């Protein structure tokens, strides 16, 4: 039986990234820094990555997606794309947090502390390979780990492959927001008479 194909992508920071993994081999990947425009770039980038590897949508066995924390709109772009592709193609979508991506580069760390948008600092504890409690926003500390964003999609694919092979229960990916929204609801404006 051939290794499953996992297509992973991330737009949770100022970038658009994708990677296609078969077993432990990255067949193709792409990374572009971009402060905005991920919604327009993501699907063409996925198509380019698959074309480089010579595979079609029907060949994909699972999707890996970065769910944040990070940029509010970017996270929603990736998660919506992953859910839509999973539904349309009948393949599971597996959400991977930014903490898990960072921890892959720092496997012995019991706590991951990352910088977020607008100077926020996010932290999550780990016990072995699993998170130990919910992530939180903290003050008075500096980030102690970083994320290798150019290789983040490949890391997401590897972590998604591990979850797939462990036969864990796979929930639909959902955005991971830690900081409260900055936007306020619009105030109704009475009609001008």
Secondary structure, 3 states (H helix, E strand, C coil): CCCCEEEEEECCCCEEEEEEEECCEEEEEEEEECCCCHHHHHHHHHHHHHHHHCCCHHHCCEEEEECCCCCHHHHHHHHHHHHHHHHHHCCEEEEECHHHHHHHHCCCCCEEEEECHHHCEEEEEEECCEECCCCEEECCCCCCCCCCHHHHHHHHHHHHHHHHHHCCCCCCCCCCCCCCCCCCCCCCCCCCC
